[in-house]
């Protein structure tokens, strides 16, 4: 089984990835399971650039093949903001509640509530990017938070493709969210590519 470092300290994200990638022959490790590595800079202009730079950073520091993602929310009325600064929308050390509060303030009185979540994944093997995938989930933003699940902007985001009644990501089950979310869709592409590569291996 191949060891694969996932560039995250989020236990929930790591658990989700283990369920999806373990059947393909990967033993997944989180950043908490390897020697301390300085945090990767995130100064790219796109999610794909950030995912690639993070994957390369942690792969070089650890000597392990590495999977990294970068994701965030793009809001139509804010011309795509917060975008790559989604986690830092309200400041470098902002909490989810701070970011959500600022987003609602910026959208006060706004009738265009369209938004989308975007995820970019990058897999680095043998020191070089080998696979990249992305996923998008279109939706609308509520005027107040709903639900206790998820994280980030989940309590404000209602995906277009969710079965009725309309629910925020924070109101969906983990399985429902995974089937609809930007990250779930990007992972599905990555998994399909890895499966096909394995099937075609000599």
C-alpha positions in Angstrom: 0.0 0.0 0.0 1.4 3.4 -1.0 1.8 6.1 1.6 0.2 9.4 0.7 0.5 12.6 2.7 -2.7 14.7 2.7 -1.8 18.4 3.2 -4.3 19.0 6.0 -4.7 19.0 9.8 -8.5 18.7 9.4 -9.4 15.3 10.9 -12.8 15.3 9.2 -11.4 15.9 5.7 -8.7 13.2 6.3 -11.4 10.7 7.3 -13.4 11.5 4.2 -10.4 11.1 2.0 -9.5 7.8 3.6 -12.9 6.3 2.8 -12.5 7.4 -0.9 -8.9 6.6 -1.6 -8.0 3.6 0.7 -9.7 1.1 -1.8 -7.2 2.3 -4.4 -4.3 1.2 -2.3 -3.3 4.3 -0.4 -2.4 4.6 3.2 -3.3 8.3 4.0 -1.4 10.4 6.6 -2.3 13.8 7.8 0.2 16.6 8.6 -0.3 15.8 12.3 1.2 12.4 11.7 4.5 13.5 10.2 7.4 15.7 11.6 6.4 19.3 11.8 6.7 21.2 8.5 6.5 25.0 8.2 3.1 26.1 6.8 3.0 26.4 3.0 2.5 29.9 1.7 -0.8 30.5 -0.1 -0.2 33.4 -2.4 -1.4 32.1 -5.7 -4.0 33.9 -7.8 -6.1 30.8 -8.3 -7.2 27.8 -6.4 -5.2 25.5 -8.7 -2.0 27.5 -8.2 -2.4 27.3 -4.4 -3.2 23.5 -4.5 -0.1 22.9 -6.6 2.2 25.0 -4.5 1.0 23.4 -1.3 1.4 19.9 -2.7 4.9 20.6 -3.9 5.9 22.3 -0.6 4.8 19.4 1.7 6.0 16.7 -0.7 9.5 18.2 -0.8 9.6 18.7 3.0 8.4 15.2 3.8 9.7 13.1 1.0 6.3 11.7 0.6 3.8 11.7 -2.3 1.3 14.4 -1.4 -2.3 15.4 -2.1 -3.3 19.0 -1.5 -6.5 21.0 -2.1 -7.4 24.6 -2.1 -11.1 25.6 -2.1 -13.3 28.5 -1.4 -16.4 30.5 -2.1 -17.0 32.8 -5.1 -19.9 35.3 -4.8 -21.5 36.8 -7.9 -22.4 40.1 -6.3 -18.9 40.5 -4.9 -17.2 39.9 -8.3 -15.9 36.5 -7.2 -14.8 37.4 -3.7 -13.8 36.1 -1.2 -12.3 33.6 -3.6 -8.8 32.4 -2.7 -9.0 34.4 0.4 -12.1 32.6 1.7 -10.5 31.4 4.9 -9.0 34.8 5.5 -11.9 37.0 4.3 -12.2 38.8 7.7 -8.5 38.7 8.5 -5.5 36.4 8.6 -6.6 34.7 11.8 -10.4 34.9 11.2 -12.8 32.3 12.6 -15.6 30.9 10.5 -18.1 33.0 12.4 -16.1 36.2 11.5 -16.0 35.3 7.8 -19.7 34.5 7.8 -20.6 37.7 9.6 -18.6 39.8 7.1 -20.1 38.1 4.2 -23.6 38.8 5.4 -22.7 42.4 6.0 -21.3 42.8 2.5 -24.5 41.3 1.0 -27.0 43.2 3.1 -29.8 44.4 0.8 -28.4 42.5 -2.1 -30.9 40.6 -4.2 -28.3 38.6 -6.2 -27.4 35.8 -3.8 -25.7 33.5 -6.4 -22.5 31.9 -5.4 -20.4 28.8 -6.0 -17.9 26.7 -4.1 -14.7 25.7 -6.0 -12.2 23.1 -5.2 -8.8 22.3 -6.9 -6.8 19.2 -6.1 -3.2 18.4 -6.9 -1.4 15.1 -6.4 2.4 15.2 -6.4 4.2 11.9 -7.0 8.0 11.5 -7.1 8.4 15.2 -6.6 6.3 16.3 -9.5 2.6 17.1 -10.1 1.0 14.0 -11.6 -2.7 14.6 -11.4 -4.9 17.7 -11.0 -8.7 17.9 -10.7 -11.3 20.4 -9.8 -15.0 20.6 -8.8 -17.7 23.2 -8.6 -21.0 23.4 -6.7 -23.4 26.2 -7.7 -25.9 27.6 -5.2 -27.3 30.6 -3.4 -26.6 32.3 -0.1 -29.1 32.6 2.7 -29.6 35.8 4.7 -28.9 34.0 8.0 -27.1 30.9 9.0 -29.0 27.5 9.1 -27.8 24.2 10.4 -25.1 22.9 12.8 -23.0 20.7 10.5 -20.1 21.3 8.2 -17.7 24.2 8.5 -16.8 27.5 6.9 -19.6 29.0 4.9 -21.7 25.8 4.9 -24.5 27.3 7.1 -25.1 30.1 4.5 -24.8 28.0 1.3 -27.8 26.2 -0.3 -26.6 24.0 -3.3 -28.8 24.1 -6.4 -28.7 20.3 -6.9 -29.8 19.3 -3.4 -33.1 17.4 -3.3 -36.0 19.3 -1.8 -36.6 20.8 0.7 -33.9 23.4 0.1 -31.2 22.9 2.8 -27.8 24.5 3.5 -24.7 22.4 3.4 -24.8 22.6 7.2 -28.2 20.9 7.2 -27.2 18.0 4.9 -25.9 14.7 6.1 -22.2 14.1 5.5 -23.1 11.6 2.6 -25.4 14.1 1.0 -22.9 16.9 1.1 -20.1 14.7 -0.2 -22.2 13.7 -3.2 -22.9 17.4 -4.1 -20.0 19.4 -2.9 -17.2 20.9 -4.9 -14.6 18.8 -3.0 -16.7 15.6 -3.5 -16.9 16.3 -7.2 -13.1 17.0 -7.5 -12.3 13.8 -5.6 -14.6 11.8 -7.8 -12.6 13.0 -10.9 -9.3 12.2 -9.1 -10.5 8.8 -8.0 -11.8 7.9 -11.5 -8.4 8.9 -13.0 -6.5 6.9 -10.4 -8.7 3.9 -10.9 -8.3 4.0 -14.7 -4.5 4.4 -14.3 -4.4 1.3 -12.1 -6.5 -0.7 -14.5 -4.2 0.2 -17.4 -1.0 -0.5 -15.5 1.1 -3.3 -17.0 
